[in-house]
């Protein structure tokens, strides 16, 4: 396999971010750092880097001496008719942003690097994969679990940083790491939002100006549910109704799901007790957006 190693833009520490494609090159860099006793934090991304991704990098920096990030639009997690082809890929800008945030090694694998000819191994996290996002996007989490397993085997980080924005994905990977006895600590970072509350997402780029204004419905609905929880409401039916009531003012927002589930098992709750996940998904114009918050003791 050809090893392509390019000196990327300059990182905040003044060193150059190294950019590689080949698995062997990732292993060499990580091996060198590990031999010196340095810890490795890993931030996997699909690119179209925004402040949410950069907050993960900043947290990663605080938990390890070295930060590895990956840019890979994973075909296996997109269903037929989804946006794999049109997913934004502003690579040059991504590299600059990741370097400025302090990434030491940026891994940009090609599809054939992660899926060699004839590949047929899949990782499935049973149950957690089949609800919420998994119910709307069959096969999505098998694609996620399979690629994250491969990424973790190559990078072998001490810490893996994920965003609360994709709560089900984070939960599933936490479970998988326990079940497969992977030697990595999984950490979650809070959702970074626009000033009006909209969760940052690479898919927000699909929104027209009017759709962008309406997209705030997701976080507004969650705010309404959160206010009710603070006021003592525990009925999942009433919490979901409050979100849907909020959404009535936003005609371009088409519900996919509004759910109140156990944050660990993702099983539906009739009443909120323990730690709960309030999660929503909706289509706004061409974009399918998700958002959530967790409530209660960890
Ligand atoms: P993606 O590039 O969409 O696959 O996301 C890469 C990582 O960034 C995942 O762990 C996401 O959960 C996380 N992420 C995406 N959006 C946000 C956000 N608004 N705030 C914090 N983390 C995020």
py3Dmol code that shows the C-alpha trace and the ligand (Angstrom):
import py3Dmol

protein = """\
ATOM      1  CA  UNK A   1       0.000   0.000   0.000  1.00  0.00           C
ATOM      2  CA  UNK A   2       1.377   3.390  -0.929  1.00  0.00           C
ATOM      3  CA  UNK A   3       2.106   5.596   2.038  1.00  0.00           C
ATOM      4  CA  UNK A   4       1.139   9.188   1.439  1.00  0.00           C
ATOM      5  CA  UNK A   5       2.334  11.489   4.128  1.00  0.00           C
ATOM      6  CA  UNK A   6       1.828  15.185   3.716  1.00  0.00           C
ATOM      7  CA  UNK A   7       2.770  18.028   5.981  1.00  0.00           C
ATOM      8  CA  UNK A   8      -0.512  19.808   6.595  1.00  0.00           C
ATOM      9  CA  UNK A   9      -1.335  23.275   7.877  1.00  0.00           C
ATOM     10  CA  UNK A  10       0.330  24.492  11.049  1.00  0.00           C
ATOM     11  CA  UNK A  11      -1.299  23.509  14.351  1.00  0.00           C
ATOM     12  CA  UNK A  12      -1.885  25.866  17.252  1.00  0.00           C
ATOM     13  CA  UNK A  13       1.243  24.511  18.944  1.00  0.00           C
ATOM     14  CA  UNK A  14       3.278  25.649  15.959  1.00  0.00           C
ATOM     15  CA  UNK A  15       4.013  22.091  14.830  1.00  0.00           C
ATOM     16  CA  UNK A  16       2.677  20.831  11.526  1.00  0.00           C
ATOM     17  CA  UNK A  17      -0.379  18.627  11.472  1.00  0.00           C
ATOM     18  CA  UNK A  18       0.611  15.452   9.678  1.00  0.00           C
ATOM     19  CA  UNK A  19      -1.885  14.243   7.111  1.00  0.00           C
ATOM     20  CA  UNK A  20      -1.883  10.590   6.070  1.00  0.00           C
ATOM     21  CA  UNK A  21      -3.994   8.172   4.112  1.00  0.00           C
ATOM     22  CA  UNK A  22      -2.358   4.794   4.717  1.00  0.00           C
ATOM     23  CA  UNK A  23      -3.130   2.625   7.744  1.00  0.00           C
ATOM     24  CA  UNK A  24       0.594   1.817   8.129  1.00  0.00           C
ATOM     25  CA  UNK A  25       1.374   5.535   8.443  1.00  0.00           C
ATOM     26  CA  UNK A  26      -1.213   5.990  11.209  1.00  0.00           C
ATOM     27  CA  UNK A  27       0.204   3.009  13.087  1.00  0.00           C
ATOM     28  CA  UNK A  28       3.769   4.321  12.762  1.00  0.00           C
ATOM     29  CA  UNK A  29       2.928   7.765  14.188  1.00  0.00           C
ATOM     30  CA  UNK A  30       0.792   6.409  16.991  1.00  0.00           C
ATOM     31  CA  UNK A  31       3.430   3.758  17.800  1.00  0.00           C
ATOM     32  CA  UNK A  32       6.150   6.432  18.077  1.00  0.00           C
ATOM     33  CA  UNK A  33       4.057   8.539  20.461  1.00  0.00           C
ATOM     34  CA  UNK A  34       3.062   5.557  22.555  1.00  0.00           C
ATOM     35  CA  UNK A  35       6.711   4.468  22.866  1.00  0.00           C
ATOM     36  CA  UNK A  36       7.380   7.888  24.432  1.00  0.00           C
ATOM     37  CA  UNK A  37       4.583   7.338  26.926  1.00  0.00           C
ATOM     38  CA  UNK A  38       2.205   9.838  25.287  1.00  0.00           C
ATOM     39  CA  UNK A  39      -1.549   9.223  25.441  1.00  0.00           C
ATOM     40  CA  UNK A  40      -3.668   9.350  22.297  1.00  0.00           C
ATOM     41  CA  UNK A  41      -7.158  10.860  21.971  1.00  0.00           C
ATOM     42  CA  UNK A  42      -9.198  10.177  18.843  1.00  0.00           C
ATOM     43  CA  UNK A  43     -11.939  12.248  17.177  1.00  0.00           C
ATOM     44  CA  UNK A  44     -13.599  10.477  14.225  1.00  0.00           C
ATOM     45  CA  UNK A  45     -15.543  12.725  11.839  1.00  0.00           C
ATOM     46  CA  UNK A  46     -17.147  12.711   8.411  1.00  0.00           C
ATOM     47  CA  UNK A  47     -15.772  16.195   7.729  1.00  0.00           C
ATOM     48  CA  UNK A  48     -17.566  19.447   6.891  1.00  0.00           C
ATOM     49  CA  UNK A  49     -15.912  20.524  10.121  1.00  0.00           C
ATOM     50  CA  UNK A  50     -17.821  22.945  12.359  1.00  0.00           C
ATOM     51  CA  UNK A  51     -17.497  24.241  15.915  1.00  0.00           C
ATOM     52  CA  UNK A  52     -19.085  21.037  17.274  1.00  0.00           C
ATOM     53  CA  UNK A  53     -16.261  18.925  15.852  1.00  0.00           C
ATOM     54  CA  UNK A  54     -13.699  21.491  17.057  1.00  0.00           C
ATOM     55  CA  UNK A  55     -15.061  21.340  20.604  1.00  0.00           C
ATOM     56  CA  UNK A  56     -14.341  17.586  20.548  1.00  0.00           C
ATOM     57  CA  UNK A  57     -10.762  18.308  19.429  1.00  0.00           C
ATOM     58  CA  UNK A  58     -10.306  20.844  22.231  1.00  0.00           C
ATOM     59  CA  UNK A  59     -11.573  18.383  24.814  1.00  0.00           C
ATOM     60  CA  UNK A  60      -9.393  15.681  23.285  1.00  0.00           C
ATOM     61  CA  UNK A  61      -6.370  17.944  23.732  1.00  0.00           C
ATOM     62  CA  UNK A  62      -7.131  18.246  27.422  1.00  0.00           C
ATOM     63  CA  UNK A  63      -7.235  14.459  27.907  1.00  0.00           C
ATOM     64  CA  UNK A  64      -4.165  13.337  25.989  1.00  0.00           C
ATOM     65  CA  UNK A  65      -0.774  14.485  24.717  1.00  0.00           C
ATOM     66  CA  UNK A  66      -1.687  13.643  21.097  1.00  0.00           C
ATOM     67  CA  UNK A  67      -4.873  14.081  19.100  1.00  0.00           C
ATOM     68  CA  UNK A  68      -5.720  11.992  16.061  1.00  0.00           C
ATOM     69  CA  UNK A  69      -8.740  12.956  13.940  1.00  0.00           C
ATOM     70  CA  UNK A  70     -10.177  11.143  10.948  1.00  0.00           C
ATOM     71  CA  UNK A  71     -12.066  12.430   7.925  1.00  0.00           C
ATOM     72  CA  UNK A  72     -14.076   9.661   6.317  1.00  0.00           C
ATOM     73  CA  UNK A  73     -17.530   9.762   4.773  1.00  0.00           C
ATOM     74  CA  UNK A  74     -18.461   6.167   5.522  1.00  0.00           C
ATOM     75  CA  UNK A  75     -20.521   4.686   2.675  1.00  0.00           C
ATOM     76  CA  UNK A  76     -21.651   1.789   4.863  1.00  0.00           C
ATOM     77  CA  UNK A  77     -23.728   4.019   7.153  1.00  0.00           C
ATOM     78  CA  UNK A  78     -25.741   5.656   4.340  1.00  0.00           C
ATOM     79  CA  UNK A  79     -28.880   3.969   3.048  1.00  0.00           C
ATOM     80  CA  UNK A  80     -29.968   3.914  -0.594  1.00  0.00           C
ATOM     81  CA  UNK A  81     -31.369   7.326  -1.490  1.00  0.00           C
ATOM     82  CA  UNK A  82     -29.511   9.030   1.398  1.00  0.00           C
ATOM     83  CA  UNK A  83     -26.962  11.800   0.936  1.00  0.00           C
ATOM     84  CA  UNK A  84     -23.671   9.866   0.643  1.00  0.00           C
ATOM     85  CA  UNK A  85     -22.804  11.427  -2.716  1.00  0.00           C
ATOM     86  CA  UNK A  86     -23.935  14.952  -1.887  1.00  0.00           C
ATOM     87  CA  UNK A  87     -22.495  15.006   1.674  1.00  0.00           C
ATOM     88  CA  UNK A  88     -20.330  18.176   1.846  1.00  0.00           C
ATOM     89  CA  UNK A  89     -16.601  17.527   1.492  1.00  0.00           C
ATOM     90  CA  UNK A  90     -14.768  20.891   1.896  1.00  0.00           C
ATOM     91  CA  UNK A  91     -11.446  19.115   2.491  1.00  0.00           C
ATOM     92  CA  UNK A  92      -9.041  22.053   2.354  1.00  0.00           C
ATOM     93  CA  UNK A  93     -11.060  24.089   4.849  1.00  0.00           C
ATOM     94  CA  UNK A  94     -11.515  21.019   7.074  1.00  0.00           C
ATOM     95  CA  UNK A  95      -7.767  20.483   7.235  1.00  0.00           C
ATOM     96  CA  UNK A  96      -7.114  24.115   8.153  1.00  0.00           C
ATOM     97  CA  UNK A  97      -9.715  24.092  10.910  1.00  0.00           C
ATOM     98  CA  UNK A  98      -8.524  20.808  12.413  1.00  0.00           C
ATOM     99  CA  UNK A  99      -4.888  21.931  12.338  1.00  0.00           C
ATOM    100  CA  UNK A 100      -5.746  25.250  13.999  1.00  0.00           C
ATOM    101  CA  UNK A 101      -7.646  23.383  16.746  1.00  0.00           C
ATOM    102  CA  UNK A 102      -4.535  21.328  17.519  1.00  0.00           C
ATOM    103  CA  UNK A 103      -4.921  17.978  15.726  1.00  0.00           C
ATOM    104  CA  UNK A 104      -1.527  16.253  15.480  1.00  0.00           C
ATOM    105  CA  UNK A 105      -2.428  13.564  12.961  1.00  0.00           C
ATOM    106  CA  UNK A 106      -5.240  13.739  10.427  1.00  0.00           C
ATOM    107  CA  UNK A 107      -6.166  10.415   8.883  1.00  0.00           C
ATOM    108  CA  UNK A 108      -8.011  10.574   5.570  1.00  0.00           C
ATOM    109  CA  UNK A 109      -8.540   6.973   4.500  1.00  0.00           C
ATOM    110  CA  UNK A 110      -9.925   6.076   1.083  1.00  0.00           C
ATOM    111  CA  UNK A 111     -12.900   3.717   0.968  1.00  0.00           C
ATOM    112  CA  UNK A 112     -10.648   0.818  -0.107  1.00  0.00           C
ATOM    113  CA  UNK A 113      -8.365   1.385   2.894  1.00  0.00           C
ATOM    114  CA  UNK A 114     -11.191   0.584   5.303  1.00  0.00           C
ATOM    115  CA  UNK A 115     -13.133  -1.785   3.057  1.00  0.00           C
ATOM    116  CA  UNK A 116     -10.689  -3.981   1.139  1.00  0.00           C
ATOM    117  CA  UNK A 117     -12.023  -5.897  -1.857  1.00  0.00           C
ATOM    118  CA  UNK A 118     -14.280  -8.722  -0.700  1.00  0.00           C
ATOM    119  CA  UNK A 119     -14.859  -7.258   2.767  1.00  0.00           C
ATOM    120  CA  UNK A 120     -17.883  -8.892   4.390  1.00  0.00           C
ATOM    121  CA  UNK A 121     -17.453  -8.451   8.161  1.00  0.00           C
ATOM    122  CA  UNK A 122     -20.096  -6.428   9.985  1.00  0.00           C
ATOM    123  CA  UNK A 123     -20.456  -5.361  13.611  1.00  0.00           C
ATOM    124  CA  UNK A 124     -23.992  -5.169  14.927  1.00  0.00           C
ATOM    125  CA  UNK A 125     -24.993  -3.873  18.344  1.00  0.00           C
ATOM    126  CA  UNK A 126     -28.230  -5.789  18.790  1.00  0.00           C
ATOM    127  CA  UNK A 127     -31.291  -3.881  19.952  1.00  0.00           C
ATOM    128  CA  UNK A 128     -29.677  -0.454  20.408  1.00  0.00           C
ATOM    129  CA  UNK A 129     -29.262  -0.352  16.605  1.00  0.00           C
ATOM    130  CA  UNK A 130     -32.896  -0.963  15.785  1.00  0.00           C
ATOM    131  CA  UNK A 131     -34.748   1.913  17.476  1.00  0.00           C
ATOM    132  CA  UNK A 132     -34.980   5.697  16.889  1.00  0.00           C
ATOM    133  CA  UNK A 133     -32.400   6.528  14.193  1.00  0.00           C
ATOM    134  CA  UNK A 134     -31.983   2.813  13.473  1.00  0.00           C
ATOM    135  CA  UNK A 135     -35.714   2.359  12.835  1.00  0.00           C
ATOM    136  CA  UNK A 136     -35.711   5.255  10.352  1.00  0.00           C
ATOM    137  CA  UNK A 137     -32.372   4.346   8.789  1.00  0.00           C
ATOM    138  CA  UNK A 138     -32.089   0.527   8.518  1.00  0.00           C
ATOM    139  CA  UNK A 139     -28.455  -0.628   8.472  1.00  0.00           C
ATOM    140  CA  UNK A 140     -27.162   2.789   9.559  1.00  0.00           C
ATOM    141  CA  UNK A 141     -25.742   1.670  12.905  1.00  0.00           C
ATOM    142  CA  UNK A 142     -24.270  -1.522  11.484  1.00  0.00           C
ATOM    143  CA  UNK A 143     -22.281   0.803   9.223  1.00  0.00           C
ATOM    144  CA  UNK A 144     -21.333   3.004  12.178  1.00  0.00           C
ATOM    145  CA  UNK A 145     -20.316   0.129  14.473  1.00  0.00           C
ATOM    146  CA  UNK A 146     -18.334  -1.589  11.706  1.00  0.00           C
ATOM    147  CA  UNK A 147     -16.348   1.508  10.746  1.00  0.00           C
ATOM    148  CA  UNK A 148     -15.730   2.637  14.323  1.00  0.00           C
ATOM    149  CA  UNK A 149     -14.415  -0.833  15.201  1.00  0.00           C
ATOM    150  CA  UNK A 150     -11.994  -0.672  12.257  1.00  0.00           C
ATOM    151  CA  UNK A 151     -10.948   2.922  13.083  1.00  0.00           C
ATOM    152  CA  UNK A 152     -10.311   1.975  16.723  1.00  0.00           C
ATOM    153  CA  UNK A 153      -8.213  -1.020  15.709  1.00  0.00           C
ATOM    154  CA  UNK A 154      -5.985   1.170  13.558  1.00  0.00           C
ATOM    155  CA  UNK A 155      -5.646   4.186  15.867  1.00  0.00           C
ATOM    156  CA  UNK A 156      -5.796   2.263  19.190  1.00  0.00           C
ATOM    157  CA  UNK A 157      -6.483   5.458  21.165  1.00  0.00           C
ATOM    158  CA  UNK A 158      -6.642   5.776  24.940  1.00  0.00           C
ATOM    159  CA  UNK A 159      -9.685   8.056  24.698  1.00  0.00           C
ATOM    160  CA  UNK A 160     -12.426   8.274  22.076  1.00  0.00           C
ATOM    161  CA  UNK A 161     -14.350  11.575  21.935  1.00  0.00           C
ATOM    162  CA  UNK A 162     -17.950  11.572  20.686  1.00  0.00           C
ATOM    163  CA  UNK A 163     -20.705  14.195  20.616  1.00  0.00           C
ATOM    164  CA  UNK A 164     -23.918  14.144  22.631  1.00  0.00           C
ATOM    165  CA  UNK A 165     -25.558  15.467  19.451  1.00  0.00           C
ATOM    166  CA  UNK A 166     -25.566  11.848  18.217  1.00  0.00           C
ATOM    167  CA  UNK A 167     -26.668  10.369  21.535  1.00  0.00           C
ATOM    168  CA  UNK A 168     -27.771   7.000  20.176  1.00  0.00           C
ATOM    169  CA  UNK A 169     -24.503   6.603  18.294  1.00  0.00           C
ATOM    170  CA  UNK A 170     -22.560   7.430  21.474  1.00  0.00           C
ATOM    171  CA  UNK A 171     -24.630   4.978  23.533  1.00  0.00           C
ATOM    172  CA  UNK A 172     -24.170   2.210  20.992  1.00  0.00           C
ATOM    173  CA  UNK A 173     -20.398   2.718  20.812  1.00  0.00           C
ATOM    174  CA  UNK A 174     -20.130   2.817  24.614  1.00  0.00           C
ATOM    175  CA  UNK A 175     -21.981  -0.523  24.726  1.00  0.00           C
ATOM    176  CA  UNK A 176     -19.861  -2.005  21.930  1.00  0.00           C
ATOM    177  CA  UNK A 177     -16.618  -0.976  23.654  1.00  0.00           C
ATOM    178  CA  UNK A 178     -17.747  -2.750  26.826  1.00  0.00           C
ATOM    179  CA  UNK A 179     -19.057  -5.835  24.999  1.00  0.00           C
ATOM    180  CA  UNK A 180     -15.957  -6.293  22.810  1.00  0.00           C
ATOM    181  CA  UNK A 181     -13.619  -5.453  25.731  1.00  0.00           C
ATOM    182  CA  UNK A 182     -11.959  -2.692  23.721  1.00  0.00           C
ATOM    183  CA  UNK A 183      -9.251  -0.867  25.701  1.00  0.00           C
ATOM    184  CA  UNK A 184     -10.498   2.660  25.108  1.00  0.00           C
ATOM    185  CA  UNK A 185     -12.300   5.166  27.285  1.00  0.00           C
ATOM    186  CA  UNK A 186     -15.338   6.728  25.605  1.00  0.00           C
ATOM    187  CA  UNK A 187     -16.104  10.355  26.480  1.00  0.00           C
ATOM    188  CA  UNK A 188     -19.029  12.490  25.357  1.00  0.00           C
ATOM    189  CA  UNK A 189     -18.930  16.231  24.691  1.00  0.00           C
ATOM    190  CA  UNK A 190     -22.025  18.439  24.977  1.00  0.00           C
ATOM    191  CA  UNK A 191     -23.862  19.611  21.867  1.00  0.00           C
ATOM    192  CA  UNK A 192     -22.578  22.891  20.424  1.00  0.00           C
ATOM    193  CA  UNK A 193     -25.407  25.141  19.207  1.00  0.00           C
ATOM    194  CA  UNK A 194     -25.999  28.255  17.147  1.00  0.00           C
ATOM    195  CA  UNK A 195     -27.073  31.350  19.081  1.00  0.00           C
ATOM    196  CA  UNK A 196     -30.765  30.530  18.494  1.00  0.00           C
ATOM    197  CA  UNK A 197     -30.355  26.956  19.762  1.00  0.00           C
ATOM    198  CA  UNK A 198     -30.039  24.995  16.497  1.00  0.00           C
ATOM    199  CA  UNK A 199     -27.545  22.158  17.012  1.00  0.00           C
ATOM    200  CA  UNK A 200     -24.564  22.520  14.668  1.00  0.00           C
ATOM    201  CA  UNK A 201     -24.619  19.863  11.985  1.00  0.00           C
ATOM    202  CA  UNK A 202     -22.908  19.397   8.635  1.00  0.00           C
ATOM    203  CA  UNK A 203     -26.409  18.870   7.216  1.00  0.00           C
ATOM    204  CA  UNK A 204     -27.540  22.391   8.210  1.00  0.00           C
ATOM    205  CA  UNK A 205     -25.808  23.427   4.971  1.00  0.00           C
ATOM    206  CA  UNK A 206     -28.723  21.886   3.067  1.00  0.00           C
ATOM    207  CA  UNK A 207     -31.203  24.423   4.531  1.00  0.00           C
ATOM    208  CA  UNK A 208     -32.545  27.454   2.645  1.00  0.00           C
ATOM    209  CA  UNK A 209     -32.848  30.710   4.641  1.00  0.00           C
ATOM    210  CA  UNK A 210     -36.510  29.998   5.438  1.00  0.00           C
ATOM    211  CA  UNK A 211     -35.829  26.362   6.362  1.00  0.00           C
ATOM    212  CA  UNK A 212     -32.951  27.494   8.567  1.00  0.00           C
ATOM    213  CA  UNK A 213     -35.365  29.758  10.475  1.00  0.00           C
ATOM    214  CA  UNK A 214     -37.807  26.866  10.943  1.00  0.00           C
ATOM    215  CA  UNK A 215     -35.101  24.372  11.948  1.00  0.00           C
ATOM    216  CA  UNK A 216     -34.943  26.060  15.345  1.00  0.00           C
ATOM    217  CA  UNK A 217     -38.170  24.126  16.090  1.00  0.00           C
ATOM    218  CA  UNK A 218     -36.153  21.080  17.156  1.00  0.00           C
ATOM    219  CA  UNK A 219     -34.283  22.815  19.976  1.00  0.00           C
ATOM    220  CA  UNK A 220     -37.345  24.955  20.890  1.00  0.00           C
ATOM    221  CA  UNK A 221     -39.430  21.779  21.289  1.00  0.00           C
ATOM    222  CA  UNK A 222     -36.741  20.211  23.470  1.00  0.00           C
ATOM    223  CA  UNK A 223     -36.597  23.400  25.550  1.00  0.00           C
ATOM    224  CA  UNK A 224     -40.350  23.135  26.127  1.00  0.00           C
ATOM    225  CA  UNK A 225     -39.961  19.529  27.314  1.00  0.00           C
ATOM    226  CA  UNK A 226     -37.033  20.485  29.530  1.00  0.00           C
ATOM    227  CA  UNK A 227     -39.065  23.291  31.129  1.00  0.00           C
ATOM    228  CA  UNK A 228     -41.849  20.822  31.933  1.00  0.00           C
ATOM    229  CA  UNK A 229     -39.365  18.372  33.462  1.00  0.00           C
ATOM    230  CA  UNK A 230     -37.980  21.182  35.637  1.00  0.00           C
ATOM    231  CA  UNK A 231     -41.548  21.947  36.703  1.00  0.00           C
ATOM    232  CA  UNK A 232     -42.021  18.317  37.818  1.00  0.00           C
ATOM    233  CA  UNK A 233     -43.761  16.758  34.795  1.00  0.00           C
ATOM    234  CA  UNK A 234     -42.794  13.092  34.353  1.00  0.00           C
ATOM    235  CA  UNK A 235     -45.342  11.797  31.836  1.00  0.00           C
ATOM    236  CA  UNK A 236     -43.682  10.901  28.526  1.00  0.00           C
ATOM    237  CA  UNK A 237     -46.966  11.425  26.675  1.00  0.00           C
ATOM    238  CA  UNK A 238     -47.235  14.992  27.982  1.00  0.00           C
ATOM    239  CA  UNK A 239     -43.573  15.755  27.276  1.00  0.00           C
ATOM    240  CA  UNK A 240     -43.928  14.513  23.700  1.00  0.00           C
ATOM    241  CA  UNK A 241     -47.164  16.494  23.289  1.00  0.00           C
ATOM    242  CA  UNK A 242     -45.377  19.666  24.415  1.00  0.00           C
ATOM    243  CA  UNK A 243     -42.709  19.183  21.729  1.00  0.00           C
ATOM    244  CA  UNK A 244     -45.332  18.580  19.031  1.00  0.00           C
ATOM    245  CA  UNK A 245     -47.296  21.634  20.202  1.00  0.00           C
ATOM    246  CA  UNK A 246     -44.188  23.779  19.764  1.00  0.00           C
ATOM    247  CA  UNK A 247     -43.652  22.359  16.289  1.00  0.00           C
ATOM    248  CA  UNK A 248     -47.135  23.445  15.135  1.00  0.00           C
ATOM    249  CA  UNK A 249     -45.734  26.959  14.660  1.00  0.00           C
ATOM    250  CA  UNK A 250     -43.195  25.581  12.129  1.00  0.00           C
ATOM    251  CA  UNK A 251     -45.084  24.159   9.109  1.00  0.00           C
ATOM    252  CA  UNK A 252     -41.918  23.119   7.253  1.00  0.00           C
ATOM    253  CA  UNK A 253     -40.887  20.783  10.066  1.00  0.00           C
ATOM    254  CA  UNK A 254     -42.078  17.228   9.428  1.00  0.00           C
ATOM    255  CA  UNK A 255     -41.725  14.893  12.393  1.00  0.00           C
ATOM    256  CA  UNK A 256     -39.843  11.653  12.049  1.00  0.00           C
ATOM    257  CA  UNK A 257     -39.951  10.802  15.762  1.00  0.00           C
ATOM    258  CA  UNK A 258     -40.361  12.408  19.170  1.00  0.00           C
ATOM    259  CA  UNK A 259     -39.163   9.974  21.833  1.00  0.00           C
ATOM    260  CA  UNK A 260     -38.640   9.714  25.574  1.00  0.00           C
ATOM    261  CA  UNK A 261     -36.466   6.686  26.308  1.00  0.00           C
ATOM    262  CA  UNK A 262     -34.136   5.262  28.939  1.00  0.00           C
ATOM    263  CA  UNK A 263     -30.729   6.858  28.246  1.00  0.00           C
ATOM    264  CA  UNK A 264     -28.907   3.556  28.666  1.00  0.00           C
ATOM    265  CA  UNK A 265     -31.179   0.924  27.075  1.00  0.00           C
ATOM    266  CA  UNK A 266     -33.067   3.322  24.742  1.00  0.00           C
ATOM    267  CA  UNK A 267     -36.306   1.530  25.761  1.00  0.00           C
ATOM    268  CA  UNK A 268     -39.407   3.768  25.663  1.00  0.00           C
ATOM    269  CA  UNK A 269     -40.473   5.251  29.002  1.00  0.00           C
ATOM    270  CA  UNK A 270     -44.051   5.911  30.103  1.00  0.00           C
ATOM    271  CA  UNK A 271     -42.765   8.073  32.937  1.00  0.00           C
ATOM    272  CA  UNK A 272     -39.353   9.670  33.322  1.00  0.00           C
ATOM    273  CA  UNK A 273     -37.241   8.036  36.003  1.00  0.00           C
ATOM    274  CA  UNK A 274     -33.508   7.384  36.201  1.00  0.00           C
ATOM    275  CA  UNK A 275     -31.628   8.978  33.331  1.00  0.00           C
ATOM    276  CA  UNK A 276     -33.824   9.681  30.318  1.00  0.00           C
ATOM    277  CA  UNK A 277     -33.038  10.694  26.744  1.00  0.00           C
ATOM    278  CA  UNK A 278     -35.488  13.016  25.019  1.00  0.00           C
ATOM    279  CA  UNK A 279     -34.713  12.690  21.307  1.00  0.00           C
ATOM    280  CA  UNK A 280     -36.265  14.144  18.169  1.00  0.00           C
ATOM    281  CA  UNK A 281     -35.794  13.780  14.425  1.00  0.00           C
ATOM    282  CA  UNK A 282     -37.495  15.797  11.706  1.00  0.00           C
ATOM    283  CA  UNK A 283     -37.212  16.663   8.066  1.00  0.00           C
ATOM    284  CA  UNK A 284     -36.856  20.342   7.262  1.00  0.00           C
ATOM    285  CA  UNK A 285     -36.779  20.769   3.487  1.00  0.00           C
ATOM    286  CA  UNK A 286     -34.086  18.456   2.118  1.00  0.00           C
ATOM    287  CA  UNK A 287     -32.377  17.975   5.494  1.00  0.00           C
ATOM    288  CA  UNK A 288     -33.080  15.330   8.116  1.00  0.00           C
ATOM    289  CA  UNK A 289     -32.121  16.843  11.464  1.00  0.00           C
ATOM    290  CA  UNK A 290     -31.791  15.324  14.939  1.00  0.00           C
ATOM    291  CA  UNK A 291     -31.416  16.761  18.425  1.00  0.00           C
ATOM    292  CA  UNK A 292     -31.750  15.594  22.033  1.00  0.00           C
ATOM    293  CA  UNK A 293     -31.079  16.216  25.683  1.00  0.00           C
ATOM    294  CA  UNK A 294     -30.603  13.948  28.677  1.00  0.00           C
ATOM    295  CA  UNK A 295     -32.245  14.404  32.014  1.00  0.00           C
ATOM    296  CA  UNK A 296     -31.748  12.871  35.458  1.00  0.00           C
ATOM    297  CA  UNK A 297     -28.974  11.196  37.435  1.00  0.00           C
ATOM    298  CA  UNK A 298     -26.179   9.422  35.556  1.00  0.00           C
TER     299      UNK A 298
END
"""
ligand_1 = """\
23
LIG
P -19.951 13.624 12.089
O -18.881 14.312 11.317
O -21.314 14.185 11.878
O -19.886 12.122 11.954
O -19.642 13.928 13.624
C -18.390 13.602 14.200
C -18.486 13.750 15.687
O -18.847 15.101 16.009
C -19.579 12.858 16.314
O -19.088 12.318 17.531
C -20.701 13.817 16.526
O -21.573 13.436 17.576
C -19.950 15.096 16.882
N -20.798 16.276 16.668
C -21.550 16.559 15.566
N -22.243 17.713 15.746
C -21.937 18.144 16.995
C -22.339 19.287 17.775
N -23.195 20.182 17.314
N -21.820 19.424 19.031
C -20.939 18.505 19.506
N -20.523 17.415 18.821
C -21.011 17.235 17.573
"""
view = py3Dmol.view(width=600, height=400)
view.addModel(protein, "pdb")
view.setStyle({"model": 0}, {"cartoon": {"style": "trace"}})
view.addModel(ligand_1, "xyz")
view.setStyle({"model": 1}, {"stick": {}})
view.zoomTo()
view.show()
